[in-house]
Amino acid sequence: MCLAAIAFLMWLPFEAHRLGMRRWWVYAVLTVCVAFAFSFPLFLLMRERRLQQLSRAGS
């Protein structure tokens, strides 16, 4: 699990900047303070919402 959390923390800033997500650092703090099992699905949910916003704005 530690390896997955480290990989997530390395991928997180790149993906968040690519999609223009603000306050991406909150997910890193949640990973360390709460749990990877909470922060990773939450980030994926918010990422999916952002992708939907971008697709609506593009069409």
N, C-alpha and C positions, 0 to 999 in steps of 0.2 A: 504494500500500500504506500509506503514511503516513496518508492520509485515513481509510482503514478502521480503522487502529489508533487514531486519535484518536476516531473515532465509537464504537468499542468501549469505550475508556476512559471516555467520557462516559456510555454506557449501562450499563456494568458495575455501578456502585454502586446505581443505581435498581432494576435487575432483581434483584440479590442481596438487597437489603433487602426487596423485595416478596415474595421466596420464603423469606426468613429464613435465607439461607445465611451461615454464619460464615466468617471468614478470606477474604473476597472480595478483599481487597487483595493476596493472593498472586498472583492472575491479572494484576493491574496491574504488579507487580514483574516477573513472568515476561515480560510483553509488552515491557518496557523492556530487561531484561537478557538474555533468551534470544531470543525472536522472537514476533511476532504469529501466525505460522503454527503455533506450538506452543500458545500460551496460549488462543487463541480456540476451537479445537476441544476443548481440555481443559475450558474453562469450559462449553461447550455439553454435553459429556458429563456433567459434574457437575450442571448445571442439569436435564438430563433425569432423572437419578437422583433429584434432589430433588422434581421434579414427580411421579414415580412414588411416592415416599414419601408425599407429601401426598395423592395420590389413594387410596392404600391406607388411610391414616389416616381419610379422609373416608367410606369405604364401610363 
